């Protein structure tokens, strides 16, 4: 039987130095030059910040600030970026090494997470490629959402969505508390790395509880 790899990542926007290079345009409804300029004067900075923060969803520009995982019923482990963005490459190298050490020769884990098919696995793969890190076979493949244990897809299907917090509430599992993914970047800026690590580890535990509920139901 394949070992189940419960996994979750937290991500942040790219280096702050790239924010000024983001181009902002007024909405297409603004036609007159003076109206466009007025909109830019009033909204450009906010719009640029919003675009910049959304880089946390894009593995080409954002970064991983925390990876947490657990095999089967084992302890949750994790690696943190810390305060230095330059740590991402070494962090990912260590992650790949630890995965290889924890898996027996030839083992292919069955990843399990909430929307990992559309986010976590691909984001990790993109960041490994960018840093020149050899991507493990289990991560290099591009599985269909229904080929792995993606708890969001398993509940909501391909076309619909359900948040991890909502699914926990539906299944009688304690929710996410006072922190959510939208708060991670600000927490990282504030140096709250331990808080992010605890939040990510807690998500791994929640996914494990959800998966066990599914397994009890024969799913």
Buried (B, 14 or more C-beta within 10 A) or exposed (E): EEBBBBBBBBBBBBEEEEBEEBEBEBEEEBEEEEEBEEBBEEBBEEBBBEBBBEBBEEBEBBBBBBBBBBBEEEEBBBBBBBEEBEBBBBBBBEBBEBBEEBBEEEBEBBBBBBBBBEBBBBBBBBBBBBEEBEBBEBBEEEBEBEEBBBBBBBBBEEEEEBBBBBBBEEBEBEEBEEBEBEBBBEBBEEEBBEBBBBBBBBBBBBBBBBBBBBEEEEE
